[in-house]
Amino acid sequence: MTKINKEGFRKDITPFFNQFVLSIPTKDRQSTPFLVTDGDTITKVNTVDELLEHKNDVEVLQTWPGKVKSDVFYFVVKDLKDHLKKGGK
């Protein structure tokens, strides 16, 4: 199983989901792809709809590009599903 060293990744996902991930229609390609880890496999996923098809415990990395620097965020698919259930954008 692929192990992700989460040190240095941002985990404050609510603003990330609202202002970046969900600011793009769920069927449209993200400006930066999601990197999804499932067992020993790392897969590039381009849309939120594709991402939501994965199991809840699948780990995800995505870069939020900024004007001066970019941040990499870590979450599991369940985090995004829960955010959407709570009425997130």
N, C-alpha and C positions, 0 to 999 in steps of 0.2 A: 504494500500500500504506500502511495506517495505521501510523504510527511512534509507539511508546510511549516516552516519556521515563521510564526506570525509576528515576531518582533519587528517593530518598525512599520507595520501596516496599520492604517487607521481603521477603527471599529465604530466610530460615531456615525452609524449608518442612516439615521432618520433624515438629516439634511441632505446627505448624499443621495438617498432614494428620491426625495421630493424634488431637489433642485437639479439633479443630473439624470439619473436612471429613468425616472418616470416623467421627465419633461419631454421625452421623445415617445411618440405613439408606440404601443407595445409590439406592433407588427413591423415597425420600421427598424432598420439597422442602427445600432448604437454607433457613436463616433469612435469609440474604442471598444473592442470586443470583450466579452466576459471570457475568462479562462476558468474552466470547470474541471475539477479533479474528481475522478470517480475510480477508486482503486488505484491502479498503476497508470491510468490513462489521463492525460490532460487534453481537453478538447476546447476549441474555440467556438463560442456561441455568439451569434450576432444580434439576436433580438430577445426582448423580455419574454415574449410568448414561448420561444424555444427554451429559454432558461427555466420557465415554470413547468415544463414537461419533465424535468429531472426530479429525482428523489429528494426529499426534504433534507437529508443529511449531507448532500453533495456540497463540497466547499467551492467557493467562488472568489476569484480575484478580478478586480477591474480598476483601471486607472481613470482618475478624474483629472483631465488636463486643465491646467490653470495658465494664467498669463505669465507668471514668473516661475512657477514650479508646478509639478504634478504630484498628486498623492495616489497611492495604491490602497484600495479598500479591500478588506476581507469580510466575508459573511458566508452563511450557508443558505441554501435555497429557501428553507423554512423561514428565515428572517424576512425575506422579501414577501413570501406568501402571507405571513402574519401582518406585515405592514399594510398590505393591500386589504386584508380582512378588516383592519381597524379603520379603513377609510382613507388610507394614504392615496395620494394622487394616482 
